[in-house]
């Protein structure tokens, strides 16, 4: 399971200037709906200095076949742990990165087996275990790296439909490899 930033094709420079003229200090997720062309898109952050405007795509991949099982599109400010609730499978192991530490309780609640890389500041951190999880996840990272990170449409619903179609196309190509 992983999440990918989907960057909106609409830039925010004019909207930012309009918000500043209206008296706001800066454009953020609290006032963006008043000025942005896409009311569903939000500002998401990977780190303190790396951020984007758009959506986030959450994907669950079957580790046996490498096919996409489920995909969900959320505003960019939704955490990976909250997005995981939308794409968790019904059975099996969940191999995920540090962003999904907050979803471990939900994974266990659904009687799934979490294999989540823990953050460095956690007491239960085991580097050997995390290396093993990373090795298992590595072959499936290509699923996420080969997909387009730009969205064409305004709104979550249209971008969700587009990502479903992208997942179907990816799975059709993957079936040719498996056959």
C-alpha positions as CSV (number, residue, x, y, z in Angstrom):
1,X,0.0,0.0,0.0
2,X,1.3,3.5,-0.8
3,X,0.2,7.0,-1.5
4,X,1.3,9.3,-4.3
5,X,0.9,13.1,-4.7
6,X,-1.3,14.1,-7.6
7,X,-0.5,17.7,-8.7
8,X,-3.3,19.9,-10.0
9,X,-2.6,21.6,-13.3
10,X,-4.1,24.8,-11.9
11,X,-1.5,27.1,-10.4
12,X,-2.3,29.3,-7.4
13,X,-0.2,32.4,-8.0
14,X,-3.2,34.6,-9.0
15,X,-5.4,33.1,-6.2
16,X,-2.6,33.7,-3.6
17,X,-2.3,37.4,-4.7
18,X,-6.1,37.8,-4.4
19,X,-6.1,36.3,-0.9
20,X,-3.3,38.6,0.2
21,X,-5.2,41.6,-1.2
22,X,-8.2,40.5,0.8
23,X,-6.2,40.7,4.0
24,X,-5.0,37.1,4.5
25,X,-1.4,36.6,5.4
26,X,-1.1,33.6,3.1
27,X,-3.1,31.1,1.1
28,X,-3.7,27.9,3.1
29,X,-6.2,25.1,3.4
30,X,-8.5,27.2,5.6
31,X,-9.0,29.9,3.0
32,X,-8.2,28.2,-0.3
33,X,-11.8,27.3,-1.1
34,X,-12.7,31.0,-1.4
35,X,-10.1,31.6,-4.1
36,X,-9.1,28.3,-5.9
37,X,-10.5,27.2,-9.2
38,X,-10.8,23.6,-7.9
39,X,-12.7,23.6,-4.6
40,X,-11.8,20.0,-3.8
41,X,-8.0,20.3,-4.2
42,X,-6.0,21.1,-1.1
43,X,-2.4,21.9,-0.2
44,X,-0.5,18.7,0.9
45,X,3.0,18.5,2.4
46,X,5.6,15.8,2.3
47,X,8.0,17.7,4.5
48,X,8.2,21.3,5.9
49,X,9.6,22.5,2.5
50,X,8.0,20.1,0.0
51,X,4.4,20.7,-0.7
52,X,1.9,20.6,-3.6
53,X,-1.6,21.6,-4.6
54,X,-3.9,18.9,-5.7
55,X,-4.9,15.5,-4.5
56,X,-3.4,12.3,-3.1
57,X,-3.8,8.9,-4.6
58,X,-3.9,5.8,-2.2
59,X,-3.2,2.5,-3.9
60,X,-3.4,-1.1,-2.7
61,X,-1.4,-3.6,-4.7
62,X,-1.7,-7.4,-4.6
63,X,1.8,-8.7,-3.8
64,X,1.3,-12.0,-5.5
65,X,0.3,-10.7,-8.9
66,X,1.4,-7.1,-8.8
67,X,-2.0,-5.9,-9.8
68,X,-3.8,-2.9,-8.4
69,X,-6.6,-4.0,-6.1
70,X,-8.0,-0.7,-5.0
71,X,-7.4,3.0,-5.6
72,X,-8.8,6.1,-3.9
73,X,-8.3,9.8,-4.5
74,X,-8.5,12.2,-1.6
75,X,-7.6,15.9,-1.1
76,X,-3.8,16.3,-0.6
77,X,-4.2,17.2,3.1
78,X,-5.6,13.8,4.0
79,X,-3.0,11.7,5.8
80,X,-1.8,8.3,4.5
81,X,-3.3,6.6,7.6
82,X,-6.8,8.1,6.8
83,X,-6.5,7.2,3.2
84,X,-5.6,3.6,4.0
85,X,-9.1,3.1,5.4
86,X,-10.4,3.6,1.9
87,X,-8.2,1.0,0.2
88,X,-7.5,-1.8,2.7
89,X,-8.1,-5.3,1.3
90,X,-10.4,-7.8,3.0
91,X,-7.7,-10.3,3.9
92,X,-3.9,-10.7,4.2
93,X,-0.8,-8.9,5.1
94,X,-0.4,-5.1,4.7
95,X,3.1,-4.0,3.7
96,X,3.3,-0.2,4.1
97,X,5.8,2.6,4.7
98,X,6.1,5.0,7.7
99,X,3.1,7.1,6.6
100,X,0.8,4.3,7.6
101,X,1.9,3.9,11.2
102,X,-1.3,5.7,12.2
103,X,-3.4,3.0,10.4
104,X,-2.0,0.1,12.4
105,X,-5.0,0.0,14.8
106,X,-7.4,0.1,11.9
107,X,-5.5,-2.7,10.1
108,X,-5.7,-4.8,13.2
109,X,-9.4,-3.9,13.8
110,X,-10.1,-5.4,10.3
111,X,-8.2,-8.6,11.3
112,X,-5.4,-7.9,8.8
113,X,-1.8,-8.4,9.6
114,X,0.2,-5.1,9.6
115,X,3.8,-5.1,8.3
116,X,4.4,-1.3,8.5
117,X,7.8,0.3,8.7
118,X,8.0,2.1,12.1
119,X,9.2,5.6,12.6
120,X,12.7,6.2,14.0
121,X,11.3,7.7,17.3
122,X,9.2,4.6,18.1
123,X,10.2,2.3,21.0
124,X,9.3,-0.9,19.0
125,X,11.6,0.1,16.1
126,X,13.5,-2.8,14.7
127,X,15.8,-2.0,11.8
128,X,16.2,-5.6,10.7
129,X,12.4,-6.0,10.5
130,X,12.1,-2.8,8.6
131,X,14.8,-3.9,6.1
132,X,12.8,-7.1,5.5
133,X,9.6,-5.2,4.9
134,X,11.4,-2.8,2.5
135,X,12.8,-5.8,0.5
136,X,9.3,-7.3,0.2
137,X,7.8,-3.9,-0.9
138,X,10.6,-3.0,-3.4
139,X,9.3,-5.0,-6.4
140,X,5.9,-3.4,-6.1
141,X,7.2,0.2,-5.9
142,X,7.3,0.1,-9.7
143,X,3.5,0.2,-9.7
144,X,3.6,3.6,-8.1
145,X,6.6,5.0,-10.0
146,X,5.1,4.3,-13.5
147,X,2.0,6.3,-13.0
148,X,1.4,9.9,-14.0
149,X,1.4,12.4,-11.1
150,X,-0.6,15.1,-12.8
151,X,-4.4,15.4,-12.8
152,X,-6.5,16.6,-15.7
153,X,-9.8,17.4,-14.0
154,X,-11.3,19.5,-11.4
155,X,-12.9,17.7,-8.4
156,X,-12.3,14.6,-6.5
157,X,-15.0,12.5,-8.3
158,X,-13.6,13.1,-11.8
159,X,-10.1,12.4,-10.7
160,X,-11.2,9.3,-8.9
161,X,-12.8,8.0,-12.1
162,X,-9.7,8.8,-14.1
163,X,-7.5,6.9,-11.6
164,X,-9.8,3.9,-11.7
165,X,-9.4,3.9,-15.5
166,X,-5.6,4.2,-15.1
167,X,-5.7,1.2,-12.7
168,X,-7.7,-0.9,-15.2
169,X,-5.2,0.0,-17.9
170,X,-2.3,-0.9,-15.7
171,X,-3.9,-4.2,-14.7
172,X,-4.6,-5.1,-18.4
173,X,-0.9,-4.5,-19.2
174,X,0.1,-6.5,-16.1
175,X,-2.2,-9.4,-17.2
176,X,-0.2,-9.7,-20.5
177,X,3.0,-10.1,-18.4
178,X,1.4,-12.7,-16.2
179,X,-0.2,-14.7,-19.0
